[in-house]
Amino acid sequence: MLVSSQPVNLGWIYRPDCGDSGRDPVDEHAGKLVRAVGKKADDGGRVEVVLADGVRIQAYRHEVVPG
């Protein structure tokens, strides 16, 4: 069990899959904090992700990582 006497900030970061070609426009958002993730995936397996700056992108769930 992890025990800390200091406050811990738990959040999520968008980390795009670099092997997925054709997604260059969203790569500029790599490393940004995530505000919200949609519950339902589209036919391609992507969910809507809202970044901390309000930008909305489509991403795979594995691209949203703890950070």
N, C-alpha and C positions, 0 to 999 in steps of 0.2 A: 504494500500500500504506500502511495506517495503522500507524504505529510510535509506541509510547508507553512511556516509562520508568516510568509510574505504573500501579499495579494498576487493572484495569478490571472493573467488575461488569456482566456481561451477564445480563439477565433478560427476562422477559416480563410484560406488563401486560394485564389484561382491559379492553378498550375497546369497550363494546357499540355496535351500530349503532343510532343514535338514530332512524332512519327506520322501524324495525321496530316497529309499534304492537303493543300487547298484551304487551310484555315488561317492564313497569314493575317487577315484583318483582326482576329481576336488575340493573336500572339502579343499585340501591343499592350494587352491588359494583364499579361503574366505577372504574378506576384502581388496583384491588388487584393485588398481585403474584400471579403464577401459579406453582404448584408443579409441576403435571403436566397434560398434554393427552392425551386418549385417541387411539388410532390409527384406530379405525373410526367412520365417520359413520353416523348413523341415517338413516331414510328422508327426513327433512327436510333433511339435509346438516349437522346439528349433531354436535359431538363433546362428550364429557364433559370438563369443565375442573375441576381441583381448585385452588382458590385457596390462598394461603399460610396463611390462617387455618383451612383444612380444609373450607370450604364447597364443595360440588359443584354445578356448574351446567351447563346445556347451552348451547353457544355455537357460532357459525360460526367456522371457522378464521381468517378475516380479522379477527375481533374480538380475537384474541390477537396483540398487536404487541410488537416489541422495546421495552424501556424500562429 
